[in-house]
Amino acid sequence: MTARAAIIFLLVFAANASFAADIKIGFVDIPYLIDKAPQAQAASNRLEREFAPRQNLIKQQKSELEQLKADLDGDSLNTGERAQVEREYRKTERRMKRDEQEFREELNIQKNQEFKQVRVYVLDAIATFAKRHNYDMIISDGVLFANKTVDVTDKVLIELQQSVAQSNDQKTN
């Protein structure tokens, strides 16, 4: 159900006080949950570990490039040495730019895949929370205001954290 449909639903049935008293509605801030969920932090840590060696290689290439630039800026090279250092500088620069672009592209692809999984996990957690606590409706995007009494974001976050703790407990046993 879209946010617009949820608002229309609320407006139509809010007039009927007896119906409104029987309905249980909650609100969640999905971007907040995705940002704060321990599953998102775990995904970030995995990506960091996976891509750290390549990031270090790029840093090393930048350092080499800076050293070559310093050599070129100095007066200690003769004409033959200067030409050789210039070729090495251009070669290193091209390789670094290519490696850096490939790194960024692959990192973005992996981030998108990881956070897509986190989003699915968060949406499943919201649905599970709603069913467990007998909510008739959980709304999210397009809400201009949600009173703290209907905002269940922190409660869902606690359940996400508990599911990670339970998962970790099962892995250690």
Backbone as a ProteinNet text record, in pm:
[ID]
protein_1_A
[PRIMARY]
MTARAAIIFLLVFAANASFAADIKIGFVDIPYLIDKAPQAQAASNRLEREFAPRQNLIKQQKSELEQLKADLDGDSLNTGERAQVEREYRKTERRMKRDEQEFREELNIQKNQEFKQVRVYVLDAIATFAKRHNYDMIISDGVLFANKTVDVTDKVLIELQQSVAQSNDQKTN
[TERTIARY]
85.9	0	89.7	60.2	142.1	107.4	193	170.5	42.2	18.7	-102.9	-227.6	-225	-339.2	-359.4	-250	-259.5	-322	-282.9	-339.5	-487.3	-525.1	-667.1	-744.6	-688.3	-750.5	-774.3	-671.8	-683.6	-788.6	-791.3	-887.2	-1030.7	-1052	-1186.9	-1240.6	-1157.1	-1205.6	-1184	-1111.3	-1090.2	-1220.2	-1311.3	-1438.8	-1521.3	-1506.6	-1580.3	-1499.9	-1534.7	-1457.4	-1448.4	-1555.6	-1551.1	-1453	-1448.9	-1353.1	-1210.8	-1192.1	-1059.3	-1004.8	-1092.9	-1048.1	-1000.1	-1051.9	-1017.2	-893.4	-849.8	-738	-607.1	-504.2	-372.8	-276.2	-224.7	-138.9	-4.1	101.1	235.5	308.6	414.7	498.2	642.5	714.2	857.6	933	1049.2	1140.1	1241.4	1212.9	1294.9	1438.9	1465.1	1605.8	1683.2	1618.9	1682.7	1715.6	1618.5	1641	1755.2	1755.6	1861.9	1996.8	2000.8	2125.6	2173.8	2081.8	2118.9	2119.1	2063.4	2055.1	2194.3	2213.3	2344.1	2380.8	2281.4	2307.4	2374.8	2338.2	2401.3	2545.9	2570.2	2707.3	2792.6	2735.4	2808.2	2840.9	2747	2771.7	2883	2881.4	2987.2	3122.9	3126.2	3252.2	3303.4	3211.9	3252	3312.2	3246.3	3295.8	3432.4	3445.6	3572.8	3686.2	3660	3761.6	3793.2	3689.5	3708.4	3786.7	3761.4	3821.6	3945.1	3980.5	4097.2	4227.1	4254.4	4381	4392.4	4283.1	4286.7	4299.9	4235.4	4246.5	4390.7	4453.8	4593.9	4685.1	4654.6	4732.4	4723	4604	4585.3	4661.9	4660.1	4737.4	4886	4931.8	5072.8	5107.5	5017.1	5039.9	5045.4	4959.9	4961.8	5093.4	5140	5267.6	5381.9	5381.5	5482.3	5475.7	5355.1	5334.9	5389.5	5364.8	5417.5	5570.3	5628.9	5775	5831.5	5766.8	5811.5	5798.3	5690.4	5669.3	5779.7	5814.2	5921	6054	6078.6	6201.2	6204.6	6089	6081.4	6098.6	6048.6	6058.4	6200	6277.4	6414.7	6507.8	6627.3	6726.7	6833.6	6815.4	6921.2	6922	6821.1	6813.4	6876.1	6951.7	7000.5	6890	6907.1	6804	6752.3	6840.3	6799.4	6719.6	6766.8	6696.3	6559.8	6555	6429.2	6325.3	6365.5	6273.7	6220.9	6310.5	6270.3	6172.3	6199	6111.2	5976.1	5976.3	5850.1	5764.5	5828.9	5754.4	5697.2	5776.7	5732.2	5617.5	5626.9	5522.2	5389.8	5394.9	5272.6	5213.8	5299.3	5256.1	5189.5	5252	5198.1	5066.5	5060.5	4938.7	4821.2	4845.5	4739.1	4691.5	4787.4	4753.5	4673.7	4715.3	4646.2	4503.4	4486.2	4352.2	4261.9	4316.2	4238.5	4200.8	4297.1	4270.7	4169.9	4183.7	4093.5	3950.1	3934.6	3801.1	3739.2	3816.3	3766.8	3728.4	3809.8	3783	3649.1	3629.5	3504.8	3382.9	3395.3	3283	3246.3	3347.1	3320.6	3269.7	3323.1	3275.8	3129.1	3092.4	2952.9	2859.6	2902	2819.9	2799.3	2907.7	2899	2813.9	2831.4	2750.6	2603.3	2570.1	2429.6	2373	2449.8	2402.8	2386	2483.9	2477.8	2359.5	2341.7	2237.4	2098.8	2094.7	1967.4	1923.3	2018.3	1988	1947.3	2014.8	1980.6	1839.2	1805.4	1671.2	1565	1588.4	1493.5	1480.7	1593.1	1592.1	1512.7	1533.5	1461.8	1311.3	1275.8	1132.8	1068.8	1141.1	1090.7	1074.7	1170.7	1163.7	1043.3	1015	898.1	769.7	759.6	640.8	625.7	734.9	731.6	689.1	745.4	709.5	559.7	510.1	368.5	278.1	311.5	230.1	238.4	358.2	378.3	303.9	295	232.7	93.5	36.5	-102	-131	-39.9	-65.3	-149.4	-244.3	-325.8	-252.8	-170.5	-101.4	26.7	132.8	257	281.9	298	321.5	462.9	510.3	646.7	656	706.6	736.4	614.6	638.2	531.9	457.6	499.6	434.3	499.2	418.6	470.8	491.3	411.9	423.6	376.2	447.1	404.9	431.3	328	338.5	422	497.7	583	502	375.8	294.5	272.6	281.6	266.2	399.2	506.7	638.4	701.5	710.6	764.5	905.8	968.9	1101.3	1202.5	1211.5	1308.8	1277.6	1150.6	1112.9	1157	1140	1184.8	1337.2	1405.4	1551.4	1599.4	1531.7	1566.7	1552.2	1445.7	1427.6	1536.1	1577.8	1687.2	1815.8	1841.1	1960.6	1953	1835.4	1818.5	1837.9	1793.2	1810.2	1957.7	2036.8	2181.1	2242.8	2202.1	2255.6	2221	2098.7	2058.5	2136.9	2158.5	2235.7	2379	2436.8	2573.2	2580.4	2477.3	2473.6	2467.2	2389.6	2377.2	2507.1	2582	2709.3	2814.9	2809.9	2910	2877.9	2753.7	2714.9	2732.4
-117.3	0	122.5	213.5	333.3	428.3	524.7	623.2	701	734.6	809.9	728.3	600.4	514.3	500.5	491.4	480.7	605.7	720.5	846.8	855.8	818.8	819.9	724	606.4	507.6	566.6	631.9	691.4	801.1	887.2	997.3	947.2	848.3	796.6	731.1	652	576.9	645.8	755.4	828.2	889.2	920.1	979.6	881.7	757.5	657	623.7	681.8	669.5	525	449.8	312.1	230	253.4	183.2	227.4	357.2	411.6	358.3	332.7	281.7	137.4	63.7	-76.8	-99.9	-0.4	-19.4	18.8	-61.8	-36.7	-3.9	119.4	168.8	208.3	177	215	283.1	348.7	418.2	372.6	354.1	325.2	416	456	536.1	438.4	391.4	287.9	333	453.9	493.7	490.9	532	528.5	384	293.7	153.5	94.3	123.8	70.3	124.7	249.3	310.8	253.9	229	188.6	37.2	-38.7	-183.5	-245.1	-334.7	-399.9	-478.7	-523.3	-593.8	-500.7	-372.4	-274.6	-251	-243.2	-225.1	-346	-465.1	-587.2	-587.6	-542.5	-535.2	-435.1	-321.2	-221.3	-276.8	-348.1	-407.7	-512.5	-594	-694.2	-627.3	-522.2	-451.2	-388.5	-332.1	-269.2	-371.7	-486.9	-592.9	-644.3	-662	-716.7	-622.8	-492.8	-397.2	-326.8	-353.2	-287.5	-315.5	-438.8	-462.2	-381.3	-372.7	-295.5	-146	-100.3	40.5	72.4	-19.7	0.1	1.2	-81.9	-83.3	51.9	109.1	240.1	347.4	340.4	435.5	422.4	299.3	274.8	333.6	316	371.2	524.4	584.7	731.1	777.1	701.1	734.2	724.6	619.5	604.5	721.2	760.5	871.1	1001.3	1023.8	1143.5	1143.8	1025.9	1015.9	1043.8	988.7	1014.8	1163.3	1224.6	1368.9	1449.7	1410.5	1479.7	1464.6	1346.5	1324.8	1414.8	1426.5	1510.2	1658.1	1699.5	1840.3	1878.2	1778.3	1805.2	1830.8	1874	1905.5	1797.1	1683.8	1584	1486.7	1490.5	1395.5	1453	1367.9	1411.4	1386.8	1420.9	1414.6	1272.4	1175.7	1036.1	983.7	1013.5	970.1	1037.6	1165.8	1241.4	1177.5	1142.7	1081	948	870	742	762.5	857.9	886	939.1	1021	1072.4	957.8	862.2	745.7	664.6	643.2	567.5	640.7	772.9	854.1	837.1	851.4	838	696.6	597.1	457.6	432.6	479.2	461.8	538.1	657.8	739	669.7	616.9	546.2	423.2	346.8	225.5	260.6	365.2	405.9	451.7	532.5	579.6	463.5	368.6	251.9	168.2	143.1	64.3	134.3	265	342.6	337.9	349.7	344.5	205.5	101	-35.4	-58.9	-8.3	-21.9	41.9	166.4	237.4	165.6	119.4	51.1	-77.6	-157.5	-283.4	-260.4	-159	-126.8	-84.5	-1.2	42	-74.7	-165.5	-282.7	-366	-390.7	-470.3	-400.2	-267	-191.6	-204.7	-188.3	-198.8	-336.5	-441.2	-576.7	-598.3	-555.2	-573.9	-498.8	-373.9	-294	-326.9	-389.5	-442.6	-555.7	-641.5	-750	-695.2	-590.5	-529.6	-473	-407.4	-349.2	-458.9	-569.6	-680.7	-734	-746.5	-795.6	-701	-570.9	-471.6	-477	-486.7	-493.8	-620	-731.6	-855.5	-838.3	-770.9	-748.2	-661	-562.8	-476.4	-558.9	-641.7	-725.3	-822.6	-882.6	-975.2	-903	-784.6	-704.4	-672.8	-629.4	-592.3	-711.4	-826.6	-946.5	-987.4	-983.8	-1026.3	-935.5	-806.9	-710.6	-668	-742.5	-724.5	-585.1	-534.7	-407.4	-434.3	-343.8	-353.7	-290.3	-190.9	-120.6	-57.5	-70	0.7	88.8	217.4	309.2	367	418	469.4	594.8	581.6	696.1	783.5	910.1	1004.8	1056.6	1020	1065.5	1197	1298.3	1428.2	1439	1367.6	1370.4	1237.1	1186.3	1065.6	1086.9	1080.3	1093.2	977.4	1001.9	898.5	776.7	796.1	682	581.2	623	529.4	498.1	567.9	545.1	422.5	315.3	189.5	162.1	264.1	247.5	189.5	247.2	200.1	58.7	23.5	-112.4	-213.8	-178.3	-267.5	-277.3	-166.2	-167.4	-260.7	-258.4	-348.1	-493.8	-523.6	-660.8	-698.8	-604.5	-631.4	-661.6	-584.2	-606.6	-740.9	-776.7	-905	-1021	-1004.6	-1113.6	-1135.7	-1028.6	-1043.4	-1112.9	-1074.1	-1135.7	-1284.7	-1319.4	-1459.7	-1536.7	-1475.1	-1538.3	-1562.2	-1465.4	-1480.8	-1589.8	-1597.4	-1701.2	-1839.9	-1853.7	-1982.3	-2022	-1924.3	-1953.4	-2000.6	-1947.1	-1983.7	-2115.9	-2159.8	-2287.6	-2403.1
0	0	0	-87.4	-95.4	18	36.5	143.5	117	-7.9	-43.5	-9.9	-43.4	-15	136.3	210.1	355.4	415.7	364.9	415.8	383.7	261.9	224.2	314	336	423.4	562.1	615.5	748.8	752.8	651.5	649	637.1	552.6	531.8	658.7	722.3	836.6	970.4	972.6	1097.9	1148.3	1056.7	1095.9	1180.1	1155	1229.8	1355.2	1467	1590.6	1638.2	1622.9	1671.7	1587.7	1458.5	1373.2	1405.6	1421.4	1449.4	1581.9	1677.2	1806.4	1795.2	1695.2	1680.1	1593.7	1522.5	1430.8	1498.6	1474.2	1533.6	1420.1	1422.1	1315.2	1374.3	1300.4	1341.6	1227.2	1260.6	1162.5	1181	1069	1075.8	980.2	1023.2	941.7	881	759.5	696.1	674.2	622.8	606.7	738.8	847.6	979.3	1017.8	996.6	1031.3	949.2	820.3	735	778.6	818.3	862.2	995	1086.9	1222.5	1244.7	1153	1172.1	1181.4	1275.2	1287	1161.3	1086.7	962	861.2	862.1	773	815.1	944	993.4	957.8	970.7	934.6	785.5	702.7	558.1	528.1	595.5	576.7	617.4	727.6	774.5	676.4	622.3	522.9	400.1	352.8	234.6	262.5	380.7	416.7	418.3	478.8	482	341.3	261.7	127.7	36.4	48.9	-43.5	12.3	136.3	197.2	122.2	81.5	10	-120.1	-193	-317.6	-289.3	-184.6	-147.8	-106.9	-36.6	2.3	-119.8	-219.5	-342.6	-413.9	-417	-480.9	-403.9	-272.5	-191.5	-220.8	-235.4	-267.2	-404.7	-500.8	-634.4	-629.5	-548.9	-534.6	-473.7	-377.4	-314.4	-415.5	-498.6	-603.5	-701	-735.4	-828.1	-770.1	-642.1	-576	-574.8	-552.5	-551.8	-691.5	-793.2	-931	-963.8	-920	-943.4	-874.6	-753.3	-680.7	-754.3	-808.2	-885.1	-1008.9	-1074.9	-1195.3	-1161.5	-1047.5	-1007.7	-963.7	-927.7	-883.1	-1000.9	-969.1	-1072.2	-1085.3	-1019.7	-1014.2	-1132.3	-1220.8	-1332.2	-1458.4	-1529	-1660.4	-1762.9	-1885.4	-1988.8	-2008.3	-2015.4	-2034.1	-1915.3	-1796.3	-1674.8	-1664.8	-1699.8	-1693.6	-1786.3	-1908.9	-2005	-1950.3	-1889.4	-1832.4	-1716.1	-1629.1	-1514.9	-1563	-1667.4	-1722.8	-1777.6	-1849.1	-1899.9	-1783.9	-1682.4	-1565	-1494.3	-1488	-1425.3	-1500.9	-1633.8	-1714.7	-1703.5	-1706.7	-1695.6	-1559.7	-1454	-1318.6	-1302.6	-1359.6	-1350	-1420.5	-1542.2	-1615.6	-1538.7	-1487.6	-1412.8	-1287.6	-1217.8	-1095.8	-1126.3	-1229.7	-1265.9	-1305.1	-1381.4	-1422.7	-1299.7	-1213.2	-1092	-1000.4	-990.7	-905.4	-959	-1089.5	-1149.9	-1132.1	-1157.6	-1138.3	-993.1	-902.6	-759.5	-724.1	-767.6	-736.5	-794.4	-919.1	-982.5	-908.6	-878.2	-808.6	-666.5	-599.9	-465.7	-469.7	-565.8	-577.1	-606.7	-692.7	-722.9	-596.8	-525.1	-402.4	-296	-281.9	-184	-216.5	-344.1	-384.5	-353.3	-379.2	-350.3	-199.9	-123.6	21.8	82.9	43.5	105.9	52.3	-62.9	-111.5	-19.3	19.4	112.9	250	294.2	423.2	418	308.1	293.5	299.6	229.8	232.4	374.9	443.2	580.8	671.8	655.8	737.2	708.3	581.2	546.2	603.2	599.1	660.2	811	874.3	1019.1	1055	970.3	995.2	986.1	882.7	866.2	983.5	1025.4	1138.6	1265.9	1287	1404.4	1402.5	1287.5	1276.4	1308.5	1256.6	1282.4	1428.9	1485	1623.4	1721.4	1689.9	1781	1735.1	1642.5	1595.8	1539.4	1458.9	1391.2	1267.8	1243	1121.9	1004.2	1034.6	928.1	983.6	904.4	932.3	810.5	832.9	722.1	733.3	619.5	618.3	534	414	328.3	302.2	289.5	258.4	379.6	497.8	619.8	662.5	679.1	718.2	868.3	943.9	1089.3	1144.2	1241.5	1311.8	1460.1	1538	1682.2	1736.2	1840.5	1899.9	1945.2	1971.8	2016.2	1903.7	1778.6	1667.1	1599.3	1636.6	1576.6	1641.7	1566.1	1617.7	1565.4	1508.5	1448.7	1547.8	1665.3	1764	1812.2	1818.9	1859.6	1754.3	1627.4	1519.5	1522	1546.6	1554.5	1666.2	1778.9	1889.8	1846	1772	1724.7	1623.4	1539.7	1446.3	1523	1627.4	1709.6	1781.5	1829.2	1897.8	1801.5	1677.6	1581.2	1550.2	1547.3	1527.2	1647.3	1766.9	1888	1891.4	1854.9	1852.2	1747.1	1634.2	1526.6	1570.8	1639.5	1691.1	1797.2	1883	1985.6	1922.3	1815.5	1748.7	1680.8	1629.7	1563.7	1662.8	1786	1886.2	1953.6	1945.5	2009.2	1917.3
[MASK]
+++++++++++++++++++++++++++++++++++++++++++++++++++++++++++++++++++++++++++++++++++++++++++++++++++++++++++++++++++++++++++++++++++++++++++++++++++++++++++++++++++++++++++++

